[in-house]
Amino acid sequence: MYSHTQNENGTYNTRCLHCFMTVASAVETQEELGQLETRHICPEKALADLLAQKISPNRPPTAPDERATWQSAVTGPSDRA
């Protein structure tokens, strides 16, 4: 999501609404704004997406060190009597 503002000289600025970073300023066309916004990698959104993918009982982990923890949480400790 981006916020667009138009300058007095007719150019545009665009700001990311996740990290509030100015993605571009003094851009002459809205088409160019779209291209610049597509290239923006938002650190706040990337972190939020990563945290949303944390281990959950419904999603098997992908990292090797997560597998043992996830398996233990799903099946319980293997040394139960």
MARDRENTOR-734637 format. One record per atom (N, C-alpha, C): x, y, z; residue number from 1; atom name. Coordinates in steps of 0.2 Angstrom, whole numbers, plus 5000, padded with zeros to 4 digits. Layout:
<rs>
R     c1     c2     c3    nr   atom
R      X      Y      Z   NUM     CA
...
</rs>
This chain:
<rs>
R     c1     c2     c3    nr   atom
R   5004   4994   5000     1      N
R   5000   5000   5000     1     CA
R   5004   5006   5000     1      C
R   5003   5011   4996     2      N
R   5007   5017   4995     2     CA
R   5002   5023   4995     2      C
R   5005   5029   4998     3      N
R   5002   5035   4998     3     CA
R   5005   5039   4992     3      C
R   5001   5042   4988     4      N
R   5004   5047   4983     4     CA
R   5002   5054   4984     4      C
R   5007   5058   4983     5      N
R   5006   5065   4984     5     CA
R   5008   5069   4978     5      C
R   5005   5074   4976     6      N
R   5007   5078   4970     6     CA
R   5010   5084   4972     6      C
R   5016   5086   4969     7      N
R   5020   5092   4971     7     CA
R   5017   5098   4967     7      C
R   5019   5104   4968     8      N
R   5017   5110   4965     8     CA
R   5019   5110   4958     8      C
R   5024   5106   4956     9      N
R   5027   5106   4949     9     CA
R   5024   5101   4945     9      C
R   5019   5097   4948    10      N
R   5016   5092   4944    10     CA
R   5019   5085   4945    10      C
R   5024   5084   4948    11      N
R   5028   5078   4949    11     CA
R   5024   5074   4955    11      C
R   5026   5068   4956    12      N
R   5023   5064   4962    12     CA
R   5028   5061   4967    12      C
R   5026   5060   4973    13      N
R   5030   5057   4978    13     CA
R   5026   5051   4980    13      C
R   5029   5046   4982    14      N
R   5026   5040   4984    14     CA
R   5029   5037   4991    14      C
R   5025   5035   4995    15      N
R   5027   5033   5002    15     CA
R   5024   5026   5004    15      C
R   5028   5022   5006    16      N
R   5026   5015   5008    16     CA
R   5022   5016   5015    16      C
R   5016   5013   5015    17      N
R   5012   5014   5021    17     CA
R   5013   5009   5026    17      C
R   5018   5004   5025    18      N
R   5020   4999   5030    18     CA
R   5026   5002   5034    18      C
R   5031   5004   5030    19      N
R   5037   5007   5034    19     CA
R   5038   5014   5033    19      C
R   5033   5018   5030    20      N
R   5033   5025   5030    20     CA
R   5040   5028   5026    20      C
R   5043   5023   5022    21      N
R   5049   5026   5018    21     CA
R   5046   5029   5012    21      C
R   5050   5034   5010    22      N
R   5048   5038   5004    22     CA
R   5052   5033   4998    22      C
R   5047   5030   4994    23      N
R   5050   5026   4989    23     CA
R   5052   5030   4983    23      C
R   5049   5035   4981    24      N
R   5051   5039   4976    24     CA
R   5049   5046   4977    24      C
R   5052   5051   4974    25      N
R   5050   5058   4974    25     CA
R   5052   5061   4967    25      C
R   5048   5066   4966    26      N
R   5048   5070   4959    26     CA
R   5048   5065   4953    26      C
R   5043   5061   4954    27      N
R   5042   5056   4948    27     CA
R   5037   5060   4943    27      C
R   5038   5059   4937    28      N
R   5034   5063   4932    28     CA
R   5027   5059   4930    28      C
R   5027   5053   4930    29      N
R   5021   5049   4928    29     CA
R   5019   5044   4933    29      C
R   5012   5043   4933    30      N
R   5010   5038   4938    30     CA
R   5012   5031   4936    30      C
R   5013   5030   4930    31      N
R   5016   5023   4927    31     CA
R   5023   5022   4930    31      C
R   5027   5027   4930    32      N
R   5034   5027   4933    32     CA
R   5033   5025   4941    32      C
R   5028   5028   4944    33      N
R   5027   5027   4951    33     CA
R   5026   5019   4952    33      C
R   5021   5017   4948    34      N
R   5020   5009   4949    34     CA
R   5026   5005   4948    34      C
R   5030   5007   4943    35      N
R   5037   5003   4942    35     CA
R   5041   5004   4948    35      C
R   5042   5010   4951    36      N
R   5046   5011   4957    36     CA
R   5043   5007   4963    36      C
R   5037   5007   4964    37      N
R   5034   5004   4970    37     CA
R   5035   4996   4969    37      C
R   5034   4993   4963    38      N
R   5035   4986   4962    38     CA
R   5042   4984   4964    38      C
R   5047   4989   4964    39      N
R   5054   4987   4966    39     CA
R   5056   4988   4973    39      C
R   5051   4991   4977    40      N
R   5052   4993   4984    40     CA
R   5051   4986   4988    40      C
R   5056   4985   4992    41      N
R   5056   4979   4996    41     CA
R   5055   4982   5003    41      C
R   5049   4981   5006    42      N
R   5048   4984   5012    42     CA
R   5050   4980   5018    42      C
R   5055   4982   5022    43      N
R   5057   4978   5028    43     CA
R   5052   4977   5033    43      C
R   5047   4981   5034    44      N
R   5042   4980   5039    44     CA
R   5037   4975   5037    44      C
R   5035   4975   5030    45      N
R   5031   4970   5028    45     CA
R   5034   4963   5027    45      C
R   5041   4963   5025    46      N
R   5044   4957   5025    46     CA
R   5045   4954   5032    46      C
R   5046   4958   5037    47      N
R   5046   4955   5044    47     CA
R   5039   4952   5046    47      C
R   5034   4956   5045    48      N
R   5027   4954   5047    48     CA
R   5025   4948   5043    48      C
R   5027   4947   5037    49      N
R   5026   4941   5033    49     CA
R   5030   4935   5036    49      C
R   5036   4936   5038    50      N
R   5040   4931   5041    50     CA
R   5037   4929   5048    50      C
R   5035   4933   5052    51      N
R   5032   4932   5058    51     CA
R   5026   4928   5058    51      C
R   5022   4930   5052    52      N
R   5016   4926   5051    52     CA
R   5017   4919   5049    52      C
R   5023   4917   5047    53      N
R   5024   4910   5045    53     CA
R   5028   4906   5050    53      C
R   5028   4909   5056    54      N
R   5031   4905   5062    54     CA
R   5028   4898   5062    54      C
R   5031   4894   5066    55      N
R   5029   4887   5067    55     CA
R   5022   4887   5070    55      C
R   5017   4883   5067    56      N
R   5011   4882   5069    56     CA
R   5009   4875   5069    56      C
R   5004   4872   5073    57      N
R   5003   4865   5072    57     CA
R   5000   4863   5066    57      C
R   4998   4867   5062    58      N
R   4995   4865   5055    58     CA
R   5000   4866   5050    58      C
R   5006   4869   5051    59      N
R   5011   4870   5045    59     CA
R   5018   4866   5048    59      C
R   5020   4861   5044    60      N
R   5026   4858   5046    60     CA
R   5032   4863   5044    60      C
R   5037   4863   5048    61      N
R   5042   4868   5047    61     CA
R   5047   4866   5041    61      C
R   5050   4871   5039    62      N
R   5055   4869   5033    62     CA
R   5062   4869   5035    62      C
R   5064   4872   5041    63      N
R   5071   4872   5043    63     CA
R   5072   4866   5047    63      C
R   5078   4863   5046    64      N
R   5080   4857   5049    64     CA
R   5079   4857   5057    64      C
R   5081   4863   5060    65      N
R   5081   4863   5067    65     CA
R   5074   4864   5070    65      C
R   5069   4866   5065    66      N
R   5062   4867   5068    66     CA
R   5059   4860   5068    66      C
R   5061   4855   5064    67      N
R   5057   4849   5063    67     CA
R   5057   4845   5069    67      C
R   5062   4845   5073    68      N
R   5062   4841   5080    68     CA
R   5057   4844   5085    68      C
R   5057   4851   5085    69      N
R   5053   4854   5089    69     CA
R   5045   4853   5087    69      C
R   5044   4854   5081    70      N
R   5037   4853   5078    70     CA
R   5035   4846   5079    70      C
R   5039   4841   5078    71      N
R   5037   4834   5078    71     CA
R   5035   4833   5086    71      C
R   5040   4835   5090    72      N
R   5038   4834   5097    72     CA
R   5032   4837   5100    72      C
R   5030   4843   5097    73      N
R   5024   4847   5099    73     CA
R   5018   4843   5096    73      C
R   5019   4840   5090    74      N
R   5013   4837   5087    74     CA
R   5012   4830   5090    74      C
R   5017   4826   5091    75      N
R   5016   4819   5094    75     CA
R   5018   4818   5101    75      C
R   5021   4823   5104    76      N
R   5023   4823   5111    76     CA
R   5029   4820   5112    76      C
R   5032   4820   5118    77      N
R   5039   4817   5119    77     CA
R   5039   4809   5118    77      C
R   5044   4807   5115    78      N
R   5045   4800   5113    78     CA
R   5046   4795   5119    78      C
R   5048   4798   5125    79      N
R   5050   4794   5130    79     CA
R   5044   4793   5135    79      C
R   5038   4795   5133    80      N
R   5032   4794   5137    80     CA
R   5031   4786   5139    80      C
R   5029   4785   5145    81      N
R   5027   4778   5147    81     CA
R   5020   4776   5146    81      C
</rs>
